[in-house]
């Protein structure tokens, strides 16, 4: 395994776990777009994390859909609880691999800021409405929130996060340009505009910390969507038994604890599933680190493929679990019905605000004034995407229900 530098990851107070040479070192950060004096007792990445936790976008995650809308039950995951689970997994993996836990945590906590109300259904509706105006992409929206839409500081818009944090948010799934770019839609205008001023090197691999955060996201939502799907009775434990990774985890628990009650069986099975994916990822990452011989964070970025990944069998198991969840959960008629309503709500709000911008709150009217149609549409998309499920439902009722009180 590549050598570990003997130094700690903290700021001026020098505290925290030891970092590997290929980690993102705080004292080697490329800094912030707007120069600021750094903290004497927090590293730059600890400061990023703190700014993320204290911003309004983080609080809004509490009432944003993961799969189930907030009023469908108190125990289902929200974007907020999901992000906390991702952060916990990312910190564990980063600690074991000698990576910067604080950067990985910051990326995990911020990665879903750009999601609309009502989860992917809301995003699909807003993307469709925005098709004539450049489309909508939650990853690009996260960058807009972090660099423009959060207005808290006297000297700049956004949170003025470090280069490494913004790079990780934008590229966590891989390069966006160049020969190793991940397949998908064209580069979003919001990203293109930002990198013209602050180059995030979109052609390179993301940092190892960003790669960890991305796969921690996969681990978290695979496991908790199974948990939530079982709680909602969209499928049963027996339906999971043919699946790799999941079936063996539940069988192991049943054999070790005959007669265990359903709630404990589910929890024990899920924790084994998470543990299996985490251990596989760490083993595969160590193997790739040895094979590539990377020595610095820039060496990681220069690789032709990620250094943090699942083994081939686990990657296939991950795909199988996702396929099961897509068919049995995300396309279940109960979820489809709520998704259909969500799309209508988002689409109707967008069309109404485009036709009658004076219905926007005063602050958002001010932001839209003097803009062309595309610019006005982008402001409306910013407003709608920032809504919580509850606020979107209340706003729609107020504007479309004649009996609703304004």
Backbone torsions as a table, in degrees:
resi	resn	phi	psi	omega
1	UNK	NA	142.0	179.8
2	UNK	-56.3	152.7	-171.6
3	UNK	-66.0	151.6	175.6
4	UNK	-98.8	128.7	173.9
5	UNK	-72.2	141.0	179.9
6	UNK	-90.0	87.4	177.3
7	UNK	-161.1	161.3	-178.6
8	UNK	-104.8	163.2	-170.6
9	UNK	-93.8	1.1	-176.7
10	UNK	-78.5	-177.4	179.1
11	UNK	-88.2	-131.4	-176.7
12	UNK	-62.4	-27.5	-178.3
13	UNK	-85.3	1.2	175.8
14	UNK	39.6	82.6	176.5
15	UNK	-144.5	166.3	178.1
16	UNK	111.9	179.2	-175.4
17	UNK	-74.5	161.3	175.8
18	UNK	-69.6	147.9	-178.7
19	UNK	-110.9	141.9	172.3
20	UNK	-75.3	160.7	-178.1
21	UNK	-64.3	-27.0	-177.7
22	UNK	-89.3	3.3	177.1
23	UNK	-78.2	167.8	172.5
24	UNK	-83.8	110.5	-177.4
25	UNK	-85.7	130.9	-178.9
26	UNK	-57.2	-41.4	-177.1
27	UNK	-74.7	-5.8	176.0
28	UNK	-108.8	12.5	179.7
29	UNK	-58.7	145.5	177.5
30	UNK	-80.2	2.9	171.5
31	UNK	87.9	-164.6	-175.3
32	UNK	-118.2	155.2	179.3
33	UNK	-58.6	-43.7	177.6
34	UNK	-104.1	118.5	-175.2
35	UNK	-62.6	133.9	177.0
36	UNK	-140.0	149.5	170.4
37	UNK	-67.7	135.3	-178.1
38	UNK	-80.4	162.9	179.8
39	UNK	-71.0	148.4	177.5
40	UNK	-84.8	-9.6	-176.5
41	UNK	-133.5	2.3	174.2
42	UNK	-128.6	141.8	174.7
43	UNK	-71.5	164.0	177.6
44	UNK	-56.2	-36.1	-177.3
45	UNK	-78.4	-31.2	172.6
46	UNK	-64.5	-38.4	177.9
47	UNK	-66.3	-40.0	174.7
48	UNK	-56.9	-49.7	-179.5
49	UNK	-57.6	-43.8	-178.4
50	UNK	-65.5	-39.7	178.0
51	UNK	-64.5	-37.9	178.4
52	UNK	-64.1	-46.6	-177.8
53	UNK	-64.5	-34.1	-175.5
54	UNK	-87.7	-4.8	-175.7
55	UNK	-85.3	161.4	-176.4
56	UNK	-68.0	-32.4	179.8
57	UNK	-61.5	-34.2	178.4
58	UNK	-67.3	-42.9	179.4
59	UNK	-64.0	-34.5	-178.8
60	UNK	-66.1	-22.2	179.5
61	UNK	-61.2	-21.3	-178.9
62	UNK	-58.3	-35.2	-177.0
63	UNK	-119.2	36.4	172.7
64	UNK	-113.7	139.5	-173.8
65	UNK	-65.9	136.7	161.9
66	UNK	-91.8	-66.7	170.3
67	UNK	-124.6	-42.9	-176.9
68	UNK	-102.7	135.0	178.0
69	UNK	-65.9	149.5	-168.0
70	UNK	-53.5	-35.1	-174.4
71	UNK	-80.1	-1.4	-178.4
72	UNK	-82.6	-9.5	178.4
73	UNK	162.7	149.7	-176.5
74	UNK	-82.7	-15.5	-171.6
75	UNK	-100.7	-7.4	179.3
76	UNK	-74.8	154.1	179.2
77	UNK	-66.8	146.9	168.4
78	UNK	-113.8	175.8	175.7
79	UNK	-59.4	-33.3	-179.2
80	UNK	-68.9	-52.3	-178.7
81	UNK	-65.1	-35.0	175.2
82	UNK	-60.1	-46.7	-178.3
83	UNK	-62.3	-36.8	177.5
84	UNK	-66.7	-38.5	177.5
85	UNK	-66.3	-40.3	177.0
86	UNK	-61.3	-44.0	-178.5
87	UNK	-62.0	-40.8	179.9
88	UNK	-63.4	-44.7	179.4
89	UNK	-65.4	-42.7	-178.6
90	UNK	-63.6	-38.7	178.9
91	UNK	-65.8	-42.9	180.0
92	UNK	-60.1	-48.5	-178.9
93	UNK	-64.1	-45.4	-178.1
94	UNK	-61.1	-40.8	179.5
95	UNK	-61.2	-43.7	-177.7
96	UNK	-69.8	-29.9	-178.3
97	UNK	-94.5	3.3	-179.9
98	UNK	74.3	23.7	-179.8
99	UNK	-94.0	172.7	-177.3
100	UNK	-81.6	105.3	-177.2
101	UNK	-60.7	-37.7	-175.3
102	UNK	-66.8	-40.9	177.5
103	UNK	-67.0	-45.4	179.0
104	UNK	-60.0	-40.4	179.1
105	UNK	-65.4	-44.1	179.4
106	UNK	-59.3	-43.5	179.8
107	UNK	-64.6	-41.5	179.7
108	UNK	-63.7	-40.7	-176.8
109	UNK	-71.7	-28.5	-176.0
110	UNK	-97.8	-9.5	-166.0
111	UNK	-64.6	-21.7	-177.7
112	UNK	-107.6	13.1	-178.0
113	UNK	-56.8	-34.1	-173.3
114	UNK	-81.9	-2.0	-178.4
115	UNK	-71.1	144.4	178.7
116	UNK	-77.9	173.4	166.3
117	UNK	-63.8	155.0	175.8
118	UNK	67.2	25.8	171.1
119	UNK	61.9	-142.4	-174.8
120	UNK	-68.0	-27.0	176.6
121	UNK	-63.7	-43.1	177.9
122	UNK	-64.4	-40.1	179.5
123	UNK	-65.1	-42.2	178.8
124	UNK	-60.1	-42.4	-179.8
125	UNK	-66.1	-42.3	-179.0
126	UNK	-70.8	-36.5	176.8
127	UNK	-63.9	-41.1	177.9
128	UNK	-64.5	-44.0	179.1
129	UNK	-65.1	-33.7	-177.4
130	UNK	-89.2	1.2	-177.0
131	UNK	-52.3	-42.0	178.3
132	UNK	-74.5	-6.2	-172.6
133	UNK	-123.3	23.7	177.3
134	UNK	103.3	-0.4	176.0
135	UNK	74.8	178.1	178.9
136	UNK	-135.3	133.0	179.6
137	UNK	-136.7	125.4	-173.6
138	UNK	-64.7	-30.2	179.5
139	UNK	-67.8	-44.2	176.2
140	UNK	-65.4	-34.9	179.0
141	UNK	-66.5	-35.6	175.1
142	UNK	-58.4	-44.0	178.1
143	UNK	-62.7	-40.8	178.3
144	UNK	-60.7	-42.6	179.5
145	UNK	-62.7	-46.0	-175.1
146	UNK	-72.1	-24.0	-174.4
147	UNK	-114.1	-15.2	-175.5
148	UNK	-134.0	-49.6	-164.5
149	UNK	-80.8	-30.4	172.6
150	UNK	-72.5	121.3	-176.7
151	UNK	-123.7	86.6	-173.0
152	UNK	-123.9	-27.5	-169.9
153	UNK	-104.6	148.9	-174.6
154	UNK	-70.0	-29.9	-169.7
155	UNK	-98.4	-11.3	-175.4
156	UNK	-162.0	158.4	169.7
157	UNK	-84.0	158.0	-179.6
158	UNK	78.9	-169.6	-177.4
159	UNK	-100.7	-6.2	179.5
160	UNK	53.0	52.4	180.0
161	UNK	-75.4	166.6	179.5
162	UNK	-66.7	159.4	176.2
163	UNK	-55.0	-43.4	-176.4
164	UNK	-64.2	-36.2	180.0
165	UNK	-70.8	-44.6	179.2
166	UNK	-66.7	-39.8	176.7
167	UNK	-58.8	-44.7	-178.0
168	UNK	-65.9	-37.8	177.6
169	UNK	-63.2	-45.6	-174.4
170	UNK	-74.7	-38.5	-171.3
171	UNK	-108.9	15.2	-171.1
172	UNK	-59.7	-24.7	177.5
173	UNK	-92.4	1.1	177.9
174	UNK	128.0	175.6	179.8
175	UNK	-58.1	147.1	179.8
176	UNK	-103.0	-14.9	177.1
177	UNK	-136.5	171.9	176.4
178	UNK	84.3	-176.9	-173.1
179	UNK	-66.1	-21.2	-177.2
180	UNK	-108.0	18.8	-177.9
181	UNK	-62.8	141.4	175.7
182	UNK	-70.3	141.7	-179.3
183	UNK	-67.6	148.5	178.3
184	UNK	156.2	-156.8	-175.3
185	UNK	-75.2	164.0	177.5
186	UNK	-59.7	161.8	-179.2
187	UNK	-60.6	127.3	-178.4
188	UNK	-66.0	144.2	-177.6
189	UNK	-59.5	-37.7	-178.6
190	UNK	-61.6	-38.7	178.1
191	UNK	-71.4	-44.3	-179.4
192	UNK	-59.6	-42.7	-179.6
193	UNK	-66.0	-41.6	-176.7
194	UNK	-68.3	-44.1	-175.7
195	UNK	-70.8	-15.6	174.2
196	UNK	-66.3	-26.8	178.9
197	UNK	-99.2	-32.4	-174.1
198	UNK	-139.1	92.5	-171.9
199	UNK	-65.0	117.3	178.5
200	UNK	-99.6	11.5	176.5
201	UNK	51.9	64.0	-174.0
202	UNK	-65.9	-15.0	-177.3
203	UNK	-84.7	-10.0	-176.6
204	UNK	-100.1	166.6	173.7
205	UNK	-66.7	153.2	173.0
206	UNK	-72.6	168.4	176.8
207	UNK	-62.2	162.6	177.0
208	UNK	-61.2	-35.1	178.9
209	UNK	-63.7	-40.5	178.2
210	UNK	-67.2	-37.1	177.5
211	UNK	-64.6	-39.8	177.2
212	UNK	-62.7	-45.4	-179.3
213	UNK	-61.1	-39.8	-179.0
214	UNK	-64.0	-44.2	-178.7
215	UNK	-78.3	-26.0	173.0
216	UNK	-64.4	-34.0	174.8
217	UNK	-60.4	-46.8	178.1
218	UNK	-60.0	-46.5	-178.7
219	UNK	-61.0	-45.1	-176.8
220	UNK	-65.2	-48.3	-174.1
221	UNK	-77.3	-28.5	172.8
222	UNK	-59.8	-47.3	-175.2
223	UNK	-72.2	-46.3	-176.0
224	UNK	-77.6	-22.8	174.6
225	UNK	-71.1	-34.3	172.9
226	UNK	-64.4	-44.7	178.4
227	UNK	-59.0	-49.2	-179.0
228	UNK	-67.8	-36.2	178.4
229	UNK	-65.1	-39.0	175.8
230	UNK	-67.1	-41.4	179.5
231	UNK	-62.5	-36.7	-178.5
232	UNK	-84.5	-0.8	-179.3
233	UNK	60.2	34.0	174.7
234	UNK	-79.4	-22.7	173.6
235	UNK	-157.1	172.5	-177.4
236	UNK	-120.3	168.8	-178.6
237	UNK	-57.1	-40.3	-179.4
238	UNK	-61.1	-29.2	178.4
239	UNK	-68.0	-22.6	-177.5
240	UNK	-86.8	-16.7	-170.8
241	UNK	-60.8	-33.3	177.9
242	UNK	-72.9	-13.0	-175.7
243	UNK	-74.6	137.9	171.9
244	UNK	-63.5	154.9	-179.7
245	UNK	70.7	-54.3	-175.0
246	UNK	-74.1	-51.5	-179.9
247	UNK	-55.9	-50.5	178.5
248	UNK	-59.7	-35.2	179.6
249	UNK	-64.4	-44.4	-179.7
250	UNK	-71.3	-35.4	177.3
251	UNK	-65.4	-40.1	179.4
252	UNK	-60.3	-42.5	179.9
253	UNK	-66.7	-45.1	-178.7
254	UNK	-61.2	-37.8	-179.4
255	UNK	-74.7	-35.1	-178.8
256	UNK	-76.2	-29.5	-176.3
257	UNK	-133.0	74.5	-179.0
258	UNK	-57.0	135.3	178.3
259	UNK	79.6	7.7	-179.5
260	UNK	-59.4	142.7	-178.2
261	UNK	-71.9	160.1	-170.7
262	UNK	-59.0	-45.3	-177.2
263	UNK	-61.4	-42.8	179.1
264	UNK	-70.5	-37.0	178.0
265	UNK	-60.4	-43.9	-179.5
266	UNK	-63.3	-48.2	-178.4
267	UNK	-62.4	-45.6	-179.4
268	UNK	-64.2	-38.4	178.2
269	UNK	-66.0	-43.1	-179.2
270	UNK	-65.0	-41.6	-178.0
271	UNK	-67.0	-32.7	175.3
272	UNK	-70.0	-36.0	177.1
273	UNK	-63.1	-46.5	178.0
274	UNK	-61.6	-46.7	-179.4
275	UNK	-60.0	-41.2	179.1
276	UNK	-63.0	-41.9	179.8
277	UNK	-69.3	-40.8	179.7
278	UNK	-63.6	-46.7	-179.0
279	UNK	-64.4	-39.8	177.9
280	UNK	-62.9	-44.2	-179.4
281	UNK	-61.4	-43.9	-178.3
282	UNK	-66.5	-40.3	178.2
283	UNK	-63.0	-44.3	-179.3
284	UNK	-67.2	-38.8	178.7
285	UNK	-63.8	-42.8	178.5
286	UNK	-61.8	-40.3	178.0
287	UNK	-61.7	-45.5	-178.6
288	UNK	-69.9	-34.5	176.2
289	UNK	-62.7	-41.3	177.6
290	UNK	-66.7	-41.8	-177.5
291	UNK	-67.5	-40.2	-177.1
292	UNK	-83.5	-28.5	-178.9
293	UNK	68.0	25.8	-178.7
294	UNK	-60.8	141.9	-177.7
295	UNK	-119.2	-16.3	-178.5
296	UNK	-138.9	168.7	176.6
297	UNK	-63.3	-34.5	178.3
298	UNK	-70.6	-29.0	172.6
299	UNK	-62.8	-40.3	177.6
300	UNK	-60.5	-44.4	-179.0
301	UNK	-65.8	-27.7	-177.5
302	UNK	-83.3	-7.9	-179.1
303	UNK	-64.6	154.5	178.3
304	UNK	-84.5	-12.3	179.8
305	UNK	-145.2	161.7	178.4
306	UNK	-61.8	150.9	173.3
307	UNK	-97.5	-13.6	176.9
308	UNK	-109.2	114.7	-174.6
309	UNK	-160.6	165.7	170.6
310	UNK	-81.6	155.7	169.6
311	UNK	-64.2	164.9	-179.4
312	UNK	-58.7	-45.4	178.1
313	UNK	-63.0	-39.7	-179.9
314	UNK	-70.8	-35.7	176.9
315	UNK	-61.9	-38.2	177.0
316	UNK	-68.5	-40.8	177.2
317	UNK	-61.2	-40.5	177.8
318	UNK	-60.0	-44.0	178.7
319	UNK	-64.8	-38.5	180.0
320	UNK	-65.8	-40.9	178.2
321	UNK	-64.7	-44.3	178.8
322	UNK	-61.1	-41.7	179.5
323	UNK	-63.3	-40.6	177.6
324	UNK	-62.5	-47.8	-178.0
325	UNK	-64.4	-37.5	178.8
326	UNK	-61.5	-46.5	-176.4
327	UNK	-75.0	-41.1	-169.8
328	UNK	-98.2	-15.5	-177.7
329	UNK	-121.4	-61.1	-174.1
330	UNK	-67.2	-21.4	178.0
331	UNK	-113.1	16.3	174.4
332	UNK	-66.6	146.1	-174.1
333	UNK	-60.7	-31.8	178.2
334	UNK	-64.6	-45.8	178.8
335	UNK	-68.5	-39.0	179.4
336	UNK	-59.3	-40.2	-178.1
337	UNK	-64.7	-44.8	177.8
338	UNK	-66.8	-37.8	178.7
339	UNK	-63.4	-39.5	179.0
340	UNK	-62.6	-44.2	177.7
341	UNK	-63.7	-41.2	-178.6
342	UNK	-61.9	-43.1	179.8
343	UNK	-62.7	-40.7	179.1
344	UNK	-64.4	-41.6	-179.3
345	UNK	-61.2	-50.1	-177.8
346	UNK	-64.8	-44.7	-179.7
347	UNK	-63.1	-42.4	-179.0
348	UNK	-68.5	-39.1	177.0
349	UNK	-62.4	-44.0	-178.7
350	UNK	-62.3	-48.6	-177.5
351	UNK	-63.7	-38.3	179.6
352	UNK	-66.1	-45.3	-178.8
353	UNK	-67.1	-33.3	176.3
354	UNK	-66.5	-40.3	-178.7
355	UNK	-76.7	-33.4	-175.5
356	UNK	-134.7	72.4	-175.7
357	UNK	-62.1	-17.0	178.5
358	UNK	-68.9	-9.3	176.4
359	UNK	-82.7	-10.7	176.1
360	UNK	-68.2	152.9	172.3
361	UNK	-58.3	152.2	-174.8
362	UNK	-50.6	-43.1	-179.0
363	UNK	-60.1	-40.8	-177.8
364	UNK	-78.0	-29.3	171.6
365	UNK	-60.8	-44.5	-179.7
366	UNK	-61.1	-40.5	180.0
367	UNK	-66.3	-28.9	-175.7
368	UNK	-89.5	-16.0	-176.4
369	UNK	-63.9	138.4	177.1
370	UNK	78.8	2.5	-179.8
371	UNK	-93.7	154.5	173.0
372	UNK	-75.4	-178.2	-174.9
373	UNK	-60.3	-42.4	179.7
374	UNK	-64.1	-40.9	179.9
375	UNK	-66.9	-39.2	178.2
376	UNK	-66.0	-40.0	178.2
377	UNK	-61.8	-38.7	-179.3
378	UNK	-66.9	-39.1	177.2
379	UNK	-63.2	-42.6	179.2
380	UNK	-64.9	-39.8	176.7
381	UNK	-63.3	-39.6	175.9
382	UNK	-59.6	-44.3	-178.1
383	UNK	-65.3	-49.6	-177.5
384	UNK	-66.8	-42.7	-176.8
385	UNK	-65.7	-25.9	178.8
386	UNK	-80.6	-8.7	-179.2
387	UNK	-68.3	145.5	166.5
388	UNK	-80.3	166.7	176.1
389	UNK	-55.4	-47.2	-175.9
390	UNK	-63.2	-44.2	-179.6
391	UNK	-66.1	-38.6	178.2
392	UNK	-64.1	-43.7	178.5
393	UNK	-63.4	-44.1	-179.3
394	UNK	-66.0	-42.3	-179.8
395	UNK	-64.6	-42.4	178.8
396	UNK	-63.1	-43.4	178.5
397	UNK	-61.6	-44.6	-179.0
398	UNK	-61.5	-38.3	-174.5
399	UNK	-88.9	-23.2	-173.8
400	UNK	-115.3	-19.6	-179.6
401	UNK	-95.4	113.3	-177.6
402	UNK	-59.9	-24.8	-178.2
403	UNK	-87.4	-9.7	-177.8
404	UNK	-74.1	143.0	178.5
405	UNK	-84.0	134.3	179.6
406	UNK	-70.7	NA	NA
